Amino acid sequence: MGESRGNNTSACWYHEPWVVFMALVLLGPIALPLVWGRPGIPLFVKAFITVTVTILMLGALIGSAKYIGVILEQYRELTEAMK
C-alpha cells in the first residue's frame, strides 16, 4: 500500500491518469473529485473537464427524457389501438 513510483512519494493509484480517465468515462460527474484532487493538472484544464463532463451529462439526461417521452407516447397509442 505504501509503494511509490519513481521519486513521487505521494503518488496514489487513484491519481494515475488512466484511472482518472476511466473513472470519467464510466462514472461521469461522480469522478470529478478525482480530477480536482489530482495534483499536476492545471486549473483551467480541471475547469474545462468539469464543464465538458457537465454538458455531456446534461445532454444525456435531456436526450433520455425525450426518448422516454417518445416511448410513453407510443405505448399510449398502442394501448388505444388495442381497445
N, C-alpha and C positions, 0 to 999 in steps of 0.2 A: 504494500500500500504506500509506503513512503518512498517508492522509487522515483527517480527524477531522470529526465532526458537531457543529455548534454550538460551545459553549465547553468540551465534554468532550474533552480531547485524548487520553485513554486508551481511547476507545471502539473496540472491535474488532467486526468483523462478527458474530462468534460470540457476542457479548454482547447482540445485538439480541433483544428479546422474542419476535419471531416466529420467529427461528432456534431459540431455546431451546424454544419450544412445539412446533415441527415436529419437532425432534430427539426430544423426549419422546414424541410421537405415533408417530414412525417407528422409533425405536431403543429406546424403553423405558428400562430402567435403565442402559443404556450411556451415555445422555445426562445422567445425574445429575451428573457433574463439571461440565457446563456450568451447571447450576443453582447448584451450590455455588461456582463460580468467578465467577458474575455479580455484580458489585457492585450494591448498591442493593436487593437482596431481603432482607427481614428474616429473622433466624434461624428464627423459628417458621414462616414460610412455606416456607423451604427444607426444614425438618424435615417439615412437612405434605406437601409434594410428594414427598419421599423415601418416606415411609410409604405414601402413596397409590399411587405407582408400584410399590412393592414388593408391596403387597397385590394389585394388579391383575395383576402378573406371576405371583405365586404362584397366583392363581385361574386364570389362563390355563394354567399348567403342569399344575395338578391336573385341570382340565377336559380338556385334551389327553390326559393319561394315561388318564382314564376313557373317553374317546372311542376311543382306540387299543385299549383293552381290549375294548370292545364290538365293534369291527371284527374283532379277532382271534377272538373267540368266534363271531361269525357266519361267519367263514372256516372255523373248525373244524367247525361244523355243516354248512356247505356241502360240505366235503370228505368228511365222513362220509356225507352223503346221496348223494353221487356214487359211493360204493363199491358 
